Structures are given as C-alpha cells and as structure tokens.
Amino acid sequence: MSFDFNADDIFEMAEQLERNGAKFYRDASGNVTDPQSKKFLIQLAQMEEQHEKTFQAMRAGLNEKEKAATVFDPEHEAVLYLRALADTRVFFQKTIDLKSMKEILKAAIEAEKDSIVFYLGMKEVVPEGLGKNRVDGIIKEEMGHIRLLSKVLVTEK
C-alpha cells in the first residue's frame, strides 16, 4: 500500500524526532564528566524541546487542506507507521560512545544530517497542495543545529 502524506503528518513526525533528540542529549549529559560538556548537552536537549514547540506552532498554523487525510485510514496505520519511523530512524540504531563529547557531537551531527535527508525524502511524498513547502521549515531548523554542532566540534579537544 502506498501513502501520500500531508504536512500535518510530517510535523507530527518532526515533533517526535525532537522528543527523541532531547532524550538523546539528556541521556548523553548523564554520561559525560566535564561540567561544561554536561551543560552544553542539557542546552541541546532544551533546544530540541524548543524545536518541538516550534514545530507544534507551525503545525497549528496549517490550513485544513494541509491537515486533510490523504487516504481512508480508520485504524490510523499511516500515523503509526510515521511514529515507528520517527522512533527508529535518526537517534537510534547507532552505537555511540556516550562518554566522549567528540563522539557525541559527531553522532549528533550525523543524526541531524540523517534527519534532513529523511525530511527531503518525506517532502517528496507530500503533494503540493497538502503543505509540501512547509517541510522546508523543518529542514531549515535542522540545518541550524548542524551549524551549531559543527562549530562546537571544531573546538573540541
């Protein structure tokens, strides 16, 4: 079965990815010993939480057409599929040395890049009239994280 998704579906997934990212950073902060690294990771978790709120606000601004179901789905299988993807795709299924700040940052950059590639792919399954252009807002937010993480990684010992 093939699905077209709408912008609402993609924003729901983006919110879940941000929750997963916040959990990743909080978990990582519990494994590092350097107080500055710990503080930075907590700040990243808070940024992910803020991104989730940003995506919630963007989602709330969608029009009815951008929220309209694209298929008859009384069991909400499409949403379950998206949630499963969000829960496994980006911040999981990787072995990361959570005691090394450098490795945490590399993994975080990789995860952000993976999420951008994922959203670019998802953008292709959102028809023009169902909010395809709105997915660009998600991608732009994720690109900001890559810039920040890369800047810190360059200064990491």
WOMO-V84095 format. One record per backbone hydrogen bond with DSSP energy under -1.0 kcal/mol. CO is the residue of the C=O (numbers start at 1). NH is the residue of the N-H. If there is no record, write none. Layout:
co = (CO	CO)
nh = (NH	NH)
This chain:
co = (6	7	8	9	10	11	12	13	14	15	16	17	18	19	20	21	22	23	24	25	26	28	34	35	36	37	38	39	40	41	42	43	44	45	46	47	48	49	50	51	52	53	54	55	56	57	59	66	73	76	77	78	79	80	81	82	83	85	96	97	100	101	102	103	104	105	106	107	108	109	110	111	112	113	114	115	116	117	118	119	122	123	125	127	128	130	131	132	134	135	136	137	138	139	140	141	142	143	144	145	146	147	148	149	150)
nh = (10	11	12	13	14	15	16	17	18	19	20	21	22	23	24	25	26	27	28	29	30	31	38	39	40	41	42	43	44	45	46	47	48	49	50	51	52	53	54	55	56	57	58	59	60	61	62	8	76	80	81	82	83	84	85	86	87	89	98	100	104	105	106	107	108	109	110	111	112	113	114	115	116	117	118	119	120	121	122	123	125	126	5	130	131	7	134	135	137	139	140	141	142	143	144	145	146	147	148	149	150	151	152	153	154)
